[in-house]
């Protein structure tokens, strides 16, 4: 056995055993995190404003610290930008992770000296879990690539600022740097299409074993490789064995990827966010992602169906139920408190605590009270794709409230890689699948309030053209799967 695989095998075993301490004692780990966060931040401006020194229990915490989104924390961020210290967390952040905002425009999420290591630790442990479970150490003999944002950073109020993936690129462990691609020069190319072309040239003759990124952008990379070589990916990268992904549900892309790669391949799913690394896939056999309960984040949960109530329930990890959707609330060692990240999750296991990401609390279609969520849309599409042997590139769902004629309906914008033989039968199957998953939608259709869904075909590369037109091509950007209005739909109409 070569020395690197041997060390990787030993290291994966060591980490697996070490992590059992918090995996087997998750509530204790969360209680410890809670106490550490409160004690550490009690003398910050936020801590003083919210009486951290008097918080001795979770019940007192809930009374003192309200739920807020970025707009609710922005006044504190602005103070940090102006040069103030000890605002949300002791000292000043190491970085601001810049993300796209909604009503507030760009968002600047703090990353501190305390929080940064957890981003690296979780990603590392996910790969080591794969090695420990499968005993496959051959992946570390080749090159690894993660299609990401530029590592170029600039300063905001004296604090280094960039995209999360670009920031993380500066903290790659030394033992992975020799295996890592692309080069710093190529990674800094700002134009996404030029960058992918350069990555193709830099990797095409390399022994690539691990490839990662958000699925639509990795797909773009694979298609450029295929066009250049006229080969499927398994023939270009003969030792390619693991695909690392996150950001969107991979299932709708699965058939398309298998066709491009030419074989089935192992996957490792990450759930990273600028606010913290939340969960990762720790097993190729079990469903769901392992919740990172010992990584500087104290989690709270609000039942999704109560979120818009005046006083919704607010619980900690010990009180969650299986198979129930919750809005995820974070309290972090980067100084975010009662922070609504906007995601909804569902627990599929409590031993250990594993979750599925079911959507965004702001991304749903409910123009008529149906409240169709991302998981229902994705499940119905995956089922229909399999039934009709179709391959989908990307999609978006929006309500059509005022059609030219007939009843209002849900309009599905779909780009097919391989379209179904009969689009009308595909529409019917998709509509029935969605009705079976959402009784409110079924009642509205059967009651004559809504018409059956209609599909608008998007042309080849239409979603890429759309993302380019709105300045969000590549990196960590994702097309929203659902909307409760037609802001995205009207723009997609240009790419029919």
Buried (B, 14 or more C-beta within 10 A) or exposed (E): EEEEBEBBBEBBEEBBEEBEEBBEBBEEBBBBBBEBBBEBBBEBBBBEEBBBEEBEEBEBBBEBBEBBBBEBBBEBBEBBBEEEEBBBBBEBBBBBBBBEBEEBEEBBBBBBBBBBEBBBBBBBBBBBBBBBBBEBBBBBBBBBBBBBBBBBBEEBBEBBBBBBBBBBBEEBEEEEEEBBBBEEEBBBBEEBBEBBBBBBEBBBEEEBBBBBBBBBBBBBBBBBBBEEEEEBBBBBBEBBBBBBBBBBBBEBBBBBBBBBBBEEBBBBBBBBBBBBBBBBBBBEEBEBBBBBBBBBBBBBBBBBBBBEEEEBEBBBBEEBEEEEBBBBBBBBBBBBBBBBBBBBBBBBBBEBBBBBBBBBBBBBBBBBEBBBBBBBBBBBBBBBBEBBEBBBBBBBBBBBEEEEEEEBBBBBBBBBBBBBEEBEEBBBBBBBBBBBBBEBBBBBBEEEEBBBBBBBBBEEBBBBBBBBEEEBBBBBBBBBBBBBEBEBBEBBBEBE
